[in-house]
Amino acid sequence: MVAAAPWSSLFAHDRPALIGVLHLPPLPGSPRWQGDFEAVRRFALADAAAYLAGGADGLVVENFGDAPFFAS
């Protein structure tokens, strides 16, 4: 088993790491999906570029736009 690297080795600078969260719009299979994956891709890339320009060290990608699924 390989040991995980300490967080300090992932970000080589003398300040706290800045991690952004990329909130994706609804994805395929979601009840709110709009049917345009290229629009989702453009949104994600633009958001990631903004974080990069703002000095972010990393991103967490999550599907905030997807509605929860309930058992029927």
PDB file as gemmi writes it, atoms N, CA and C in Angstrom:
CRYST1    1.000    1.000    1.000  90.00  90.00  90.00 P 1                      
ATOM      1  N   MET A   1       0.845  -1.177   0.000  1.00  0.00           N  
ATOM      2  CA  MET A   1       0.000   0.000   0.000  1.00  0.00           C  
ATOM      3  C   MET A   1       0.892   1.242   0.000  1.00  0.00           C  
ATOM      4  N   VAL A   2       0.528   2.222  -0.809  1.00  0.00           N  
ATOM      5  CA  VAL A   2       1.290   3.464  -0.905  1.00  0.00           C  
ATOM      6  C   VAL A   2       0.707   4.474   0.073  1.00  0.00           C  
ATOM      7  N   ALA A   3       1.572   5.091   0.853  1.00  0.00           N  
ATOM      8  CA  ALA A   3       1.123   6.100   1.809  1.00  0.00           C  
ATOM      9  C   ALA A   3       0.751   7.383   1.073  1.00  0.00           C  
ATOM     10  N   ALA A   4      -0.287   8.055   1.540  1.00  0.00           N  
ATOM     11  CA  ALA A   4      -0.704   9.324   0.949  1.00  0.00           C  
ATOM     12  C   ALA A   4       0.322  10.402   1.280  1.00  0.00           C  
ATOM     13  N   ALA A   5       0.565  11.279   0.315  1.00  0.00           N  
ATOM     14  CA  ALA A   5       1.486  12.403   0.533  1.00  0.00           C  
ATOM     15  C   ALA A   5       0.829  13.408   1.474  1.00  0.00           C  
ATOM     16  N   PRO A   6       1.610  14.036   2.336  1.00  0.00           N  
ATOM     17  CA  PRO A   6       1.031  15.069   3.200  1.00  0.00           C  
ATOM     18  C   PRO A   6       0.578  16.263   2.354  1.00  0.00           C  
ATOM     19  N   TRP A   7      -0.458  16.950   2.827  1.00  0.00           N  
ATOM     20  CA  TRP A   7      -0.975  18.109   2.093  1.00  0.00           C  
ATOM     21  C   TRP A   7       0.115  19.111   1.772  1.00  0.00           C  
ATOM     22  N   SER A   8       1.051  19.311   2.690  1.00  0.00           N  
ATOM     23  CA  SER A   8       2.101  20.310   2.478  1.00  0.00           C  
ATOM     24  C   SER A   8       2.938  20.020   1.249  1.00  0.00           C  
ATOM     25  N   SER A   9       3.016  18.755   0.830  1.00  0.00           N  
ATOM     26  CA  SER A   9       3.807  18.431  -0.355  1.00  0.00           C  
ATOM     27  C   SER A   9       3.033  18.698  -1.647  1.00  0.00           C  
ATOM     28  N   LEU A  10       1.724  18.866  -1.560  1.00  0.00           N  
ATOM     29  CA  LEU A  10       0.920  19.109  -2.756  1.00  0.00           C  
ATOM     30  C   LEU A  10       0.964  20.558  -3.213  1.00  0.00           C  
ATOM     31  N   PHE A  11       1.144  21.481  -2.295  1.00  0.00           N  
ATOM     32  CA  PHE A  11       1.128  22.903  -2.605  1.00  0.00           C  
ATOM     33  C   PHE A  11       2.418  23.528  -2.095  1.00  0.00           C  
ATOM     34  N   ALA A  12       3.329  23.811  -3.001  1.00  0.00           N  
ATOM     35  CA  ALA A  12       4.666  24.283  -2.624  1.00  0.00           C  
ATOM     36  C   ALA A  12       4.722  25.807  -2.553  1.00  0.00           C  
ATOM     37  N   HIS A  13       4.148  26.378  -1.519  1.00  0.00           N  
ATOM     38  CA  HIS A  13       4.274  27.812  -1.273  1.00  0.00           C  
ATOM     39  C   HIS A  13       4.080  28.078   0.215  1.00  0.00           C  
ATOM     40  N   ASP A  14       4.339  29.317   0.603  1.00  0.00           N  
ATOM     41  CA  ASP A  14       4.320  29.661   2.028  1.00  0.00           C  
ATOM     42  C   ASP A  14       3.021  30.330   2.465  1.00  0.00           C  
ATOM     43  N   ARG A  15       1.934  29.927   1.896  1.00  0.00           N  
ATOM     44  CA  ARG A  15       0.630  30.459   2.284  1.00  0.00           C  
ATOM     45  C   ARG A  15      -0.363  29.301   2.294  1.00  0.00           C  
ATOM     46  N   PRO A  16      -1.495  29.500   2.930  1.00  0.00           N  
ATOM     47  CA  PRO A  16      -2.509  28.441   2.884  1.00  0.00           C  
ATOM     48  C   PRO A  16      -2.962  28.193   1.445  1.00  0.00           C  
ATOM     49  N   ALA A  17      -3.302  26.972   1.133  1.00  0.00           N  
ATOM     50  CA  ALA A  17      -3.793  26.632  -0.205  1.00  0.00           C  
ATOM     51  C   ALA A  17      -5.195  27.204  -0.396  1.00  0.00           C  
ATOM     52  N   LEU A  18      -5.446  27.696  -1.603  1.00  0.00           N  
ATOM     53  CA  LEU A  18      -6.765  28.196  -1.969  1.00  0.00           C  
ATOM     54  C   LEU A  18      -7.417  27.171  -2.896  1.00  0.00           C  
ATOM     55  N   ILE A  19      -8.473  26.536  -2.416  1.00  0.00           N  
ATOM     56  CA  ILE A  19      -9.172  25.512  -3.179  1.00  0.00           C  
ATOM     57  C   ILE A  19     -10.558  26.047  -3.534  1.00  0.00           C  
ATOM     58  N   GLY A  20     -10.848  26.115  -4.827  1.00  0.00           N  
ATOM     59  CA  GLY A  20     -12.151  26.573  -5.295  1.00  0.00           C  
ATOM     60  C   GLY A  20     -13.100  25.399  -5.468  1.00  0.00           C  
ATOM     61  N   VAL A  21     -14.391  25.704  -5.515  1.00  0.00           N  
ATOM     62  CA  VAL A  21     -15.402  24.675  -5.752  1.00  0.00           C  
ATOM     63  C   VAL A  21     -16.148  25.028  -7.033  1.00  0.00           C  
ATOM     64  N   LEU A  22     -16.064  24.135  -8.000  1.00  0.00           N  
ATOM     65  CA  LEU A  22     -16.734  24.317  -9.278  1.00  0.00           C  
ATOM     66  C   LEU A  22     -18.092  23.618  -9.194  1.00  0.00           C  
ATOM     67  N   HIS A  23     -19.158  24.422  -9.153  1.00  0.00           N  
ATOM     68  CA  HIS A  23     -20.522  23.900  -9.036  1.00  0.00           C  
ATOM     69  C   HIS A  23     -21.079  23.678 -10.439  1.00  0.00           C  
ATOM     70  N   LEU A  24     -21.114  22.432 -10.876  1.00  0.00           N  
ATOM     71  CA  LEU A  24     -21.600  22.127 -12.216  1.00  0.00           C  
ATOM     72  C   LEU A  24     -23.110  22.301 -12.316  1.00  0.00           C  
ATOM     73  N   PRO A  25     -23.573  22.715 -13.502  1.00  0.00           N  
ATOM     74  CA  PRO A  25     -25.020  22.701 -13.735  1.00  0.00           C  
ATOM     75  C   PRO A  25     -25.508  21.258 -13.854  1.00  0.00           C  
ATOM     76  N   PRO A  26     -26.803  21.048 -14.009  1.00  0.00           N  
ATOM     77  CA  PRO A  26     -27.321  19.678 -14.111  1.00  0.00           C  
ATOM     78  C   PRO A  26     -26.630  18.868 -15.208  1.00  0.00           C  
ATOM     79  N   LEU A  27     -26.373  17.604 -14.898  1.00  0.00           N  
ATOM     80  CA  LEU A  27     -25.665  16.700 -15.804  1.00  0.00           C  
ATOM     81  C   LEU A  27     -26.624  15.682 -16.413  1.00  0.00           C  
ATOM     82  N   PRO A  28     -26.177  14.980 -17.479  1.00  0.00           N  
ATOM     83  CA  PRO A  28     -27.036  13.963 -18.097  1.00  0.00           C  
ATOM     84  C   PRO A  28     -27.538  12.951 -17.061  1.00  0.00           C  
ATOM     85  N   GLY A  29     -28.808  12.642 -17.140  1.00  0.00           N  
ATOM     86  CA  GLY A  29     -29.426  11.718 -16.195  1.00  0.00           C  
ATOM     87  C   GLY A  29     -30.126  12.415 -15.046  1.00  0.00           C  
ATOM     88  N   SER A  30     -29.833  13.695 -14.848  1.00  0.00           N  
ATOM     89  CA  SER A  30     -30.465  14.466 -13.786  1.00  0.00           C  
ATOM     90  C   SER A  30     -31.835  14.957 -14.249  1.00  0.00           C  
ATOM     91  N   PRO A  31     -32.804  15.072 -13.327  1.00  0.00           N  
ATOM     92  CA  PRO A  31     -34.122  15.588 -13.715  1.00  0.00           C  
ATOM     93  C   PRO A  31     -34.067  16.996 -14.321  1.00  0.00           C  
ATOM     94  N   ARG A  32     -33.075  17.784 -13.964  1.00  0.00           N  
ATOM     95  CA  ARG A  32     -32.969  19.160 -14.465  1.00  0.00           C  
ATOM     96  C   ARG A  32     -32.079  19.289 -15.704  1.00  0.00           C  
ATOM     97  N   TRP A  33     -31.582  18.188 -16.222  1.00  0.00           N  
ATOM     98  CA  TRP A  33     -30.703  18.192 -17.399  1.00  0.00           C  
ATOM     99  C   TRP A  33     -31.386  18.913 -18.557  1.00  0.00           C  
ATOM    100  N   GLN A  34     -30.636  19.824 -19.202  1.00  0.00           N  
ATOM    101  CA  GLN A  34     -31.181  20.617 -20.299  1.00  0.00           C  
ATOM    102  C   GLN A  34     -30.806  20.072 -21.675  1.00  0.00           C  
ATOM    103  N   GLY A  35     -29.976  19.035 -21.736  1.00  0.00           N  
ATOM    104  CA  GLY A  35     -29.658  18.400 -23.007  1.00  0.00           C  
ATOM    105  C   GLY A  35     -28.512  19.013 -23.786  1.00  0.00           C  
ATOM    106  N   ASP A  36     -27.743  19.905 -23.184  1.00  0.00           N  
ATOM    107  CA  ASP A  36     -26.644  20.561 -23.907  1.00  0.00           C  
ATOM    108  C   ASP A  36     -25.333  20.369 -23.142  1.00  0.00           C  
ATOM    109  N   PHE A  37     -24.661  19.243 -23.407  1.00  0.00           N  
ATOM    110  CA  PHE A  37     -23.429  18.969 -22.677  1.00  0.00           C  
ATOM    111  C   PHE A  37     -22.339  19.979 -23.018  1.00  0.00           C  
ATOM    112  N   GLU A  38     -22.328  20.490 -24.247  1.00  0.00           N  
ATOM    113  CA  GLU A  38     -21.325  21.492 -24.626  1.00  0.00           C  
ATOM    114  C   GLU A  38     -21.473  22.750 -23.774  1.00  0.00           C  
ATOM    115  N   ALA A  39     -22.691  23.121 -23.418  1.00  0.00           N  
ATOM    116  CA  ALA A  39     -22.907  24.271 -22.535  1.00  0.00           C  
ATOM    117  C   ALA A  39     -22.346  23.992 -21.141  1.00  0.00           C  
ATOM    118  N   VAL A  40     -22.528  22.780 -20.646  1.00  0.00           N  
ATOM    119  CA  VAL A  40     -21.966  22.393 -19.342  1.00  0.00           C  
ATOM    120  C   VAL A  40     -20.446  22.468 -19.402  1.00  0.00           C  
ATOM    121  N   ARG A  41     -19.870  21.960 -20.478  1.00  0.00           N  
ATOM    122  CA  ARG A  41     -18.414  21.973 -20.659  1.00  0.00           C  
ATOM    123  C   ARG A  41     -17.877  23.404 -20.694  1.00  0.00           C  
ATOM    124  N   ARG A  42     -18.527  24.275 -21.477  1.00  0.00           N  
ATOM    125  CA  ARG A  42     -18.096  25.682 -21.559  1.00  0.00           C  
ATOM    126  C   ARG A  42     -18.174  26.347 -20.190  1.00  0.00           C  
ATOM    127  N   PHE A  43     -19.260  26.101 -19.469  1.00  0.00           N  
ATOM    128  CA  PHE A  43     -19.435  26.670 -18.136  1.00  0.00           C  
ATOM    129  C   PHE A  43     -18.305  26.232 -17.210  1.00  0.00           C  
ATOM    130  N   ALA A  44     -18.028  24.925 -17.205  1.00  0.00           N  
ATOM    131  CA  ALA A  44     -16.994  24.382 -16.319  1.00  0.00           C  
ATOM    132  C   ALA A  44     -15.622  24.945 -16.658  1.00  0.00           C  
ATOM    133  N   LEU A  45     -15.293  25.014 -17.943  1.00  0.00           N  
ATOM    134  CA  LEU A  45     -13.981  25.532 -18.344  1.00  0.00           C  
ATOM    135  C   LEU A  45     -13.844  27.018 -18.025  1.00  0.00           C  
ATOM    136  N   ALA A  46     -14.904  27.790 -18.213  1.00  0.00           N  
ATOM    137  CA  ALA A  46     -14.854  29.220 -17.887  1.00  0.00           C  
ATOM    138  C   ALA A  46     -14.690  29.423 -16.385  1.00  0.00           C  
ATOM    139  N   ASP A  47     -15.409  28.649 -15.596  1.00  0.00           N  
ATOM    140  CA  ASP A  47     -15.301  28.750 -14.138  1.00  0.00           C  
ATOM    141  C   ASP A  47     -13.897  28.357 -13.677  1.00  0.00           C  
ATOM    142  N   ALA A  48     -13.365  27.276 -14.234  1.00  0.00           N  
ATOM    143  CA  ALA A  48     -12.014  26.835 -13.880  1.00  0.00           C  
ATOM    144  C   ALA A  48     -10.984  27.893 -14.264  1.00  0.00           C  
ATOM    145  N   ALA A  49     -11.143  28.518 -15.421  1.00  0.00           N  
ATOM    146  CA  ALA A  49     -10.216  29.569 -15.853  1.00  0.00           C  
ATOM    147  C   ALA A  49     -10.270  30.766 -14.906  1.00  0.00           C  
ATOM    148  N   ALA A  50     -11.465  31.102 -14.424  1.00  0.00           N  
ATOM    149  CA  ALA A  50     -11.598  32.209 -13.474  1.00  0.00           C  
ATOM    150  C   ALA A  50     -10.881  31.891 -12.165  1.00  0.00           C  
ATOM    151  N   TYR A  51     -11.022  30.659 -11.685  1.00  0.00           N  
ATOM    152  CA  TYR A  51     -10.305  30.261 -10.473  1.00  0.00           C  
ATOM    153  C   TYR A  51      -8.797  30.326 -10.687  1.00  0.00           C  
ATOM    154  N   LEU A  52      -8.326  29.855 -11.828  1.00  0.00           N  
ATOM    155  CA  LEU A  52      -6.897  29.896 -12.137  1.00  0.00           C  
ATOM    156  C   LEU A  52      -6.403  31.338 -12.171  1.00  0.00           C  
ATOM    157  N   ALA A  53      -7.140  32.211 -12.841  1.00  0.00           N  
ATOM    158  CA  ALA A  53      -6.763  33.624 -12.912  1.00  0.00           C  
ATOM    159  C   ALA A  53      -6.759  34.271 -11.529  1.00  0.00           C  
ATOM    160  N   GLY A  54      -7.618  33.786 -10.647  1.00  0.00           N  
ATOM    161  CA  GLY A  54      -7.694  34.325  -9.294  1.00  0.00           C  
ATOM    162  C   GLY A  54      -6.684  33.737  -8.328  1.00  0.00           C  
ATOM    163  N   GLY A  55      -5.864  32.797  -8.803  1.00  0.00           N  
ATOM    164  CA  GLY A  55      -4.808  32.250  -7.965  1.00  0.00           C  
ATOM    165  C   GLY A  55      -5.146  30.970  -7.227  1.00  0.00           C  
ATOM    166  N   ALA A  56      -6.218  30.303  -7.606  1.00  0.00           N  
ATOM    167  CA  ALA A  56      -6.571  29.051  -6.925  1.00  0.00           C  
ATOM    168  C   ALA A  56      -5.507  27.987  -7.165  1.00  0.00           C  
ATOM    169  N   ASP A  57      -5.273  27.180  -6.154  1.00  0.00           N  
ATOM    170  CA  ASP A  57      -4.293  26.096  -6.235  1.00  0.00           C  
ATOM    171  C   ASP A  57      -4.920  24.784  -6.682  1.00  0.00           C  
ATOM    172  N   GLY A  58      -6.220  24.674  -6.550  1.00  0.00           N  
ATOM    173  CA  GLY A  58      -6.898  23.440  -6.926  1.00  0.00           C  
ATOM    174  C   GLY A  58      -8.397  23.654  -6.960  1.00  0.00           C  
ATOM    175  N   LEU A  59      -9.102  22.654  -7.453  1.00  0.00           N  
ATOM    176  CA  LEU A  59     -10.562  22.720  -7.553  1.00  0.00           C  
ATOM    177  C   LEU A  59     -11.201  21.443  -7.032  1.00  0.00           C  
ATOM    178  N   VAL A  60     -12.352  21.605  -6.436  1.00  0.00           N  
ATOM    179  CA  VAL A  60     -13.233  20.494  -6.125  1.00  0.00           C  
ATOM    180  C   VAL A  60     -14.394  20.635  -7.103  1.00  0.00           C  
ATOM    181  N   VAL A  61     -14.697  19.574  -7.827  1.00  0.00           N  
ATOM    182  CA  VAL A  61     -15.798  19.604  -8.792  1.00  0.00           C  
ATOM    183  C   VAL A  61     -16.971  18.842  -8.195  1.00  0.00           C  
ATOM    184  N   GLU A  62     -18.144  19.481  -8.181  1.00  0.00           N  
ATOM    185  CA  GLU A  62     -19.310  18.814  -7.624  1.00  0.00           C  
ATOM    186  C   GLU A  62     -20.539  19.124  -8.457  1.00  0.00           C  
ATOM    187  N   ASN A  63     -21.550  18.301  -8.324  1.00  0.00           N  
ATOM    188  CA  ASN A  63     -22.751  18.400  -9.145  1.00  0.00           C  
ATOM    189  C   ASN A  63     -23.889  19.109  -8.415  1.00  0.00           C  
ATOM    190  N   PHE A  64     -23.653  20.334  -8.027  1.00  0.00           N  
ATOM    191  CA  PHE A  64     -24.625  21.119  -7.275  1.00  0.00           C  
ATOM    192  C   PHE A  64     -25.947  21.270  -8.029  1.00  0.00           C  
ATOM    193  N   GLY A  65     -25.882  21.327  -9.367  1.00  0.00           N  
ATOM    194  CA  GLY A  65     -27.092  21.547 -10.148  1.00  0.00           C  
ATOM    195  C   GLY A  65     -28.005  20.346 -10.259  1.00  0.00           C  
ATOM    196  N   ASP A  66     -27.542  19.176  -9.881  1.00  0.00           N  
ATOM    197  CA  ASP A  66     -28.379  17.980  -9.969  1.00  0.00           C  
ATOM    198  C   ASP A  66     -29.335  17.921  -8.786  1.00  0.00           C  
ATOM    199  N   ALA A  67     -30.586  17.675  -9.089  1.00  0.00           N  
ATOM    200  CA  ALA A  67     -31.577  17.526  -8.019  1.00  0.00           C  
ATOM    201  C   ALA A  67     -31.371  16.186  -7.330  1.00  0.00           C  
ATOM    202  N   PRO A  68     -31.702  16.097  -6.070  1.00  0.00           N  
ATOM    203  CA  PRO A  68     -31.600  14.789  -5.407  1.00  0.00           C  
ATOM    204  C   PRO A  68     -32.611  13.814  -6.006  1.00  0.00           C  
ATOM    205  N   PHE A  69     -32.270  12.566  -5.986  1.00  0.00           N  
ATOM    206  CA  PHE A  69     -33.158  11.515  -6.468  1.00  0.00           C  
ATOM    207  C   PHE A  69     -33.820  10.851  -5.269  1.00  0.00           C  
ATOM    208  N   PHE A  70     -35.093  10.605  -5.385  1.00  0.00           N  
ATOM    209  CA  PHE A  70     -35.846   9.970  -4.310  1.00  0.00           C  
ATOM    210  C   PHE A  70     -36.387   8.629  -4.798  1.00  0.00           C  
ATOM    211  N   ALA A  71     -36.413   7.663  -3.925  1.00  0.00           N  
ATOM    212  CA  ALA A  71     -36.984   6.359  -4.281  1.00  0.00           C  
ATOM    213  C   ALA A  71     -38.478   6.531  -4.539  1.00  0.00           C  
ATOM    214  N   SER A  72     -38.966   5.902  -5.586  1.00  0.00           N  
ATOM    215  CA  SER A  72     -40.402   6.046  -5.890  1.00  0.00           C  
ATOM    216  C   SER A  72     -41.182   4.825  -5.461  1.00  0.00           C  
TER     217      SER A  72                                                      
END                                                                             
